[in-house]
Amino acid sequence: MTAEFRGAPLSASARTMIERLIAFNTVSRDSNLGLIEWVRDYLHGHGAKTRLTYDATGKKANLFATLGESSKPGLILSGHTDVVPVDGQNWDTDPFVATERDGKLYARGSADMKGFIGIILDQAPKFVEALNSNRLDAPLHYALSYDEEVGCLGVRGLIKDLQEQGIRPAGCVVGEPTSMQPIIAHKGTHRFRCAVHGREAHSSYVTYGVNAIEYAARLVVYIRQIADRLAQIEKRDYGFTVPYSTLSTGLIRGGIAANVVPKDCEFSFDMRTLPNASADALYQEIRGYAEVLAREMQAVDPESRIDLVYASQTVGLAAAETDAIVQWAMQLSNNSTVGKVSYGTEAGLFQQMGVPSVICGPGDIAEAHRPNEFVALDQLAQCEAFMNRILETGYAPS
């Protein structure tokens, strides 16, 4: 269980840093360059070597920064800079101005995850001093990404760049909100888009048309049947709140009028797989049924079709409590237990790269993405204490 925190309160410098980051509006649909370039310049001021990797538009970038000159593998502190939109949400305060109330800091991204990023950036002078005095003998890396909230897109370019440059850190802490409990596993997240193209007709002559909505509905029902099957027979992992893989349809649109056989229908669905489950096997099963439906449609209209595409994929994380980095994180967080979560993070991608990874950060994921998102100040203080203990223990778990 998470130990009650009785340490020092959050430092004023960390609080100021968090507030500065929150003030950057980095909603995923917009550029994050203002924040990234400000952080790059800040870390340059502390002697960091920095690398930027951009998206195709040049309007978004990842930042990878290194403190320390040692050739010994170091530790990555990882966070995403983008936040989800506030459109249509009923906020009591300005979502891009940090507001304290009842021991909580309210703002978009306060929990997910600018609180963590602010704390690790505020630690930079301490890390530099420890490196210069040889109290730490391995580099400290910052990995800040874009577009995590829309499918962990940006970090892939950062990881590719590290692999091409032969940079192989010793471990990675991803600071998603976990109430400072080390998390050793998360589900894989897979998103799909399906476009059904039929043939229009007057609704009194339905046999002349191919009803795209109805064929889409049949495929949606088939996906639900797979979900029901997994709920019944898949081997459970009770470390997760939902202990089996899930599928759900989240968006559908089609048709133009009630008296027109619809030509087009599109829908999107989501798959959350246990770390060792095969997402591809489930995808191929769905694709196989889509092909059956398409042949039925083409018997009426040869131009009809179903286009099913893999929109995005986030690799699951599967670490073990006995892993060195997990034991190290448990020690530094003063936490005797680990957990598993159903939401996706960038940790699985770092693990896939060959970097041992654990998730541990301040705040509660239940407060993320909501109006009046907040992080408790004592959670931020716990995170700051975790980072201070790195100065005592070093990064590389033995």
N, C-alpha and C positions, 0 to 999 in steps of 0.2 A: 504494500500500500504506500501511497505518497505520504512522506513524513511531513508533520506540521513544520512550517518554516518559521524560524525564530531568529533569523540573521538580520544583517543590516538592511535598511530600506534602500530602495532604488536610488542610485546616485543622481545628483542634479545634472551631471554631464551626459549620462545615458538618457535621461528624460529629455534633455534638449535635443539630442541626436534623433531620438524617436519622433519627436514633434516635427523636426525638420524634414524627415523622410515622409511623414504622413502628408505634409503640405504639398508634395509633388502628386499631382493627379496622374496616376499611372494605370488607369483602367485599360484592360487588355486591348481594346479596340484602338487606343491612342498610343503615341510614342512614349517610350520610357527614357529617352536620351537625356532629358533634363536631370533626372535622378542619377543615371549611370555616369554621366560626365562629371557631375558634382562629386560623386563618391570616388571616381577615378582621381580627380584632382586632390581630394582630401587624402587619399592613400598615397599618392605621389609625395605629398608633403611629409609623409612618414617613411619615405624611402622605398615604397613598394614598387615592384615591377608589375606592370599591368598589361593585359591583353584584352582586346575587344573583338567579339565576333558578331556580325550584323545579320539581320534578316535580309531578304531579297530586296526590300524597298530602301534599306539603309536608314529607316526611321526607328528601328528598335535594335538593341544590342545586349549581349551578355558581357559581363565583366569577370575576368579571372585575374586575381591580384595575389602576389606572393610577398610576404615579409620574411626576410632571412636569406642567407646565401648558401647554406649547407646543401650538399648533394644528398643528404639523408632524406628519405621520403617523409613528408609532413602530413598535416591534417587539413582537410577541407571543411570549412564552415559554409554551408550552402543555404541559400534562400532565394525565393522568386520575388521580383520587384513589382509584378503586375497585381492588380486587384480587380475584383468583380465590380460591375456597374452598380450605381445607386438609383438608377431610373425607376420611378414608380414606387420607391420605398419611402415609408413615412418616418423620416429622421427627426428627432427632437433637437438636434444641433447640426451645425455644418459638418458633413462627413469628412471633410478634408482639413479640419482644424481639431487637433486633439483637445478633448474636454474632460476634465477630471470631475467625477462625482461618486461619492460613497466608496472611495478606494478603488475606483475603476477608471480606466482611460478609454473614452469613447471616440471612435473614428473608424472610417473605412481603412482596413488593413492593419488596425491596431493589434489584432490577434493573428491575422493571416496576411503577411507575416513580417510587418515592418517593426514590430516590437523586438523580435529576435534580431533582425538585421541591424537595428539601431544599437543594440547592446554589443554585438560583435564588432561593429565599427568603432564604438566608443572605447573598446578594449585595445585598439591598435597601438596607442602609445605605450601601454603596459607590455604588450607583446614585444614591441621593438626594444624596450629597455631590458626585458628578460633575455632576448636573443643577443643583444650587445654584451650583456654580462655573462653569457654562456650558461645561464640558468635553464634556458631552453636550447636544445641542440638540433632542432629540425624545423623546417619552414612552416609557416602558418599561411594557409591559402583561403582566400575569399572567392566564392563562386556565386555570382548574382545573375539571375536569368530573367528572360522575358517570356511571356505567353505560357506560363505554367497552367494558368486557369483555363486555357482552351485546349489542353491536351499535352502538356509538358513538351511544347514544341521547341522553345529556344534553347534549352539545355542540351539538346542533341548536337547542335552546332558547337557548343562549348566542349562537350565530351569528344567530339570528332577532332577538334583542334588539339586537345590534350594528347590524344592518341597519336596524332601525326607528329607532334613535337616530342614524343617519348616521355611525357610527364606522367608519372604513376604514383600518386599519393598513397600514404599508408592507411588512410581511413577517411571517412566522411561522416559528419553530423549534419543532418537536414533538420532545420529548426521549425518545422511545422508545429502548430499548437497541439501539444500532447499532455498539458498540465505537468510538464517536466518529468513525465514517465517515459523511460526508454521504450520505443516501439520497435519490434523485431520483424514485423511482417505487415504487408498490406496487399489487398487484392489487386489484380491487374484490371485496368480500365480500358474498355474497347468500345468505340463508337462507330456506328454504321449509318449510311444514308441509302435509302432505297427510293428509286423513281420508277413508277409504273406508268407506261404509256400505252393507252388503248385507242379506241376510235369513238368519236362523238356520234350521237344519233338523237333523234327526237325520242323522248321518253315513252311515247306510245308505240315505238318500233324498237324495243330493246334488243331484239334479235339481230338488228342491223349494226349494233354497236358492240364495243368491248368496254365494259364498265371498269375503269381503272380503280375507282374507290373500292369496289367489291373485291377485286383481285388483291388489292393492297390489304383489305380487311382479312382475307383468308390467310395471307402471309403473316399478318400481325397475330392472328389467333394461333397459327403454327408456332410462332416464337413464344407465345405465352404457354403453349403446351410443353415446349422444351423446358421453360422455366419451372413449370409445375413438376415435371419429371425430376429435375435436379433437386427441387425442394423435397421430393419424396425419397430419392435413392442415392444421391451423391454422398460420399463419405464426408462426415461432418468434421469441421475444425472449430471447436467451441471456444477457441481464442478470439474468434470474430463475433460481433454482435449478431450478424446474420451468418450462420456457420456453413453456408453452402454458396455456390455460384448463383448469380441472379441475372435475369434479362428483363428489360422493361422498355416499352415504347413511350417516348417522351414528347414527340411532336408529329403532327399529321395535318396535311392540308390538301385540298383537291376539289374539283368541280367548280362550276360557274352558276348553276341554277338548278332548282329542284326538277325541272322538266327537261333537262338535258343529260343524256348519258355522258358521264364525265370521261374526258380523254386522258387527263393526267391526274396523278395523285403521288405525293411524296410523303415519306415519313422517315423519322430517325429513331434508332433504338440504341440502347446502352447495355453492355455486358460487363459484369463484375465477376471475375473468376478468382477462385482460390489460387494461391501462388503456384501450385503444382498442377492445376487443371489446364487442359488444352483448349485455348480459345479458338485456335484454328479448326479443330475438329467440330466444334459447335458451329462455326461460321460455314464450313463446308456442308454441314447438314442443312442449314438454312438455305444456302445457295442451291443445293440439290432440289429442294422443294420449289424454290423460285423458278428453276428451269422447267419443272413439271408444269407449273402454272403458265409459264410463257408459251409452252407448246400448245396448251389448251387455248390460249388467247389467239395464237397465230393460226389456229384452225379456222377462225372467223376472219381475222385480218393479219396477213403475213407481216405487216409493218409493226405490229404490236410487240412490246418487249418489256423486260424488267431489268433495270440497271441497279445492281447492288454493289456498293463500294465501301471499303474499309476507310472511314474518315480519320480516325486517330487511334493510337494505342499507347498505353502507359504500362510498362513492364511491372509486374508484381515484385514485391520484396520478400525474400525468404531467408532471414538470418536465424541464428539460434542463440538461446540465452547463454550458452557456453562460449560463444565467440568472444575473442579478446576485446574487441571494441565495445561489445555490449556490456561485458563485465566492467570495463573501464567507465562507461557511461552510467552504469548503476552506481558505481562508487562515487563519481563526481556529482551525481544528482541526489545522493543519499536516499536512493530508492531501492527497495528490496524486491520489487516485482517488475516484470515487463508486460507489454501488451501487444495487441494486434488491432489494426484498424481497417475499415472497409474502403475508405477514401484513398485515392491514388496520390503519389508523391514522386519526386525525382530520385528518391533513394534507390528504387529498383534499377534505374538506368545507370547510376554510379556502380551499383553492385554488378550489373551486367558487364561493365567496363573492367571489372576485376578489383574494384576498390571496396573493402569491407565498409558497410554502411549501417547506420542506426538513425532513427528519427527521435528527436528530443527537443522540445521547444516550449515556450511559455504560452499560456492561454488554453481555451477550450474550443475545439473545432465546432462545437454546437453553437457557438456565438458568431462564427465566421459566416460571411455572405448575407447576414440578416441586417435589417435596419437596426441602428443603434448597436452595431458591433462594438465589443469592448474586450479589453484584457485587464485582469486584476493587477494592481500595482505590486502585490506580493508575489505574483507569478513572475513578473519582470525581475523583481529582486532575486528570486530563486535562480533565474537564468543568469543573472549577473554573477551570483555566487558560484555557479557552475563554471563560468568562464574564468573567474579568479582562481579556482582550484586547478585549472590547467597550468597556471604559473607554478603550482606546487608539484604537480605530478608529471608534467610533460604531456605530449600528445600521443606518442606511439605506445599502445597497450603492449605489455609484455606477454 
